[in-house]
């Protein structure tokens, strides 16, 4: 009873999965949050790319993006570490797919990002609530990235980019592809989720259809 996606003749998708796997192994909270968010999206029927809603991959990247921006951060950018350390490029179908897997370097980067602050010890429940608040209230527009792409793609006007999720390796490619007609409904779902949890309602309540 395992849910999975099957990709045929798409080597870059395999590399993307490996990257996500490394992020998951960095912190137990990532797996818990990812499963909760995917269950929520499926229950609320907003996890169907064919209907213009959010793909599972895009949701995971949104989660990583959010965790990288906590104060202090939960995750660093594995790709940024690899580039800053001048690791050897790893080309797959002509795309540089390097990212850091060295546990020592990752710990050093997290310590650098924290500065004098203690490690982030927020529990998964708090982070889930804040994830929904971030995308339901704080986030207004802009490209959602998990790496610094300024050297590859010059900064531009992102005020009209809503829930555009950048491919970690194929920079400039939106992996969300959300239909414009779904944008208001998606924002409503993020706000609904935040409101439910903020009121102390259960996660089961959050998954129920309809309201």
C-alpha angles and dihedrals in degrees: 000000000000120000115216144155122239121213123187124205093350108122093172090060088059091053090049089053091051091051092051089047091057091051090050091052092052094069132011090220091067093065093046093049093045092053092047094049093047091049089050094049093048093047092049091046096238097116100086117103091189088065095047097260130115125305120221091244092054090050091053091050089049089053093050090047090052094048091050088057100049117116101266098018122245094203136027125212107269092197094050090052091052092050095044090050091049092236116183113274117253110206122201115178088343094308122117104236101175120143132161120265097165107118093205094053091046092052090049091051093050090049090050092049092049095049109182093348125105120250116281107267100171111142122243093254092057092046091050091053091048092047090059092044091050096053096033099047116004100043113075105157142331139099113293109226137171095199140041107264100172093109091054104035120028113234114264141173107301099171091109095047109102118180091344105160116199120224107244093226106021096057114209094026115118111221093186101056091183116189112243090232090063098051099091092044091051093050088049090054093051090049092046090052093049091047094050095049093041089056089055095252118151128262087244089060089053092058098050122114125243118016 
